[in-house]
Amino acid sequence: MTARKRTNLDFQEEQQQQEPAKPKIFEQPCKAHGCPCMVWCGQLAQGLNVCEFHEGIEGKYFPEVTASLLQYKDLIELAENLQRDWKLIDDYNSTIKHPHVVQTLTDYFCSIGIPDLSPQTNIPSCQVDGKTYYRDESAYDLANRIKKWVKNHVIKAEMYPNSEESQKNKKIEEISPMTAYINQLKQRSIQRQRDVEDYF
């Protein structure tokens, strides 16, 4: 009986049996405890595991940011859907339904007391032969404006570790490593002098 020579197909079958297929992850919940936001594939690819609102914030402020985000959960969800849900994006961009969708969004923002977030219309776009053309705000731009509004209401400047506001109440040694180092050298030399004086 002769043995059959192994082929590349045999090796491929063995590898497929050994390694189960890993599911592709396009989103996951923010790692900040209780946060209603998601971390999306672009952020995951950059190695981030917290949402854009928690990113760059000092850890001690995470609970405060999360509590504020929970108040604006519906706005964040609307913004995310305006950027990622193709049904909503197509509906917003539809030439037939667009005016109705803009009016519906305007009514919604007015009813929750934030009329400033209503979709912007008649934005000067470009000039051709001296004539100005106008456009309405895109779904993507509206979503970014909503997120920016939420961020401005949730995050304070002192929450960022190296911002001017976070440095105001700190001692100079906490802000400047050089000052801390020089002060440490100064303390050592003073201690040496005392030791020498005590010895003699």
Secondary structure as GFF3:
##gff-version 3
##sequence-region A 1 200
A	DSSP	alpha_helix	8	18	.	.	.	ID=ss1
A	DSSP	beta_strand	27	29	.	.	.	ID=ss2
A	DSSP	beta_strand	38	40	.	.	.	ID=ss3
A	DSSP	alpha_helix	41	45	.	.	.	ID=ss4
A	DSSP	three_ten_helix	59	61	.	.	.	ID=ss5
A	DSSP	alpha_helix	62	71	.	.	.	ID=ss6
A	DSSP	alpha_helix	73	84	.	.	.	ID=ss7
A	DSSP	alpha_helix	86	93	.	.	.	ID=ss8
A	DSSP	alpha_helix	98	111	.	.	.	ID=ss9
A	DSSP	three_ten_helix	115	117	.	.	.	ID=ss10
A	DSSP	beta_strand	123	128	.	.	.	ID=ss11
A	DSSP	beta_strand	131	135	.	.	.	ID=ss12
A	DSSP	alpha_helix	139	154	.	.	.	ID=ss13
A	DSSP	three_ten_helix	157	159	.	.	.	ID=ss14
A	DSSP	alpha_helix	164	167	.	.	.	ID=ss15
A	DSSP	alpha_helix	172	175	.	.	.	ID=ss16
A	DSSP	alpha_helix	177	199	.	.	.	ID=ss17
###
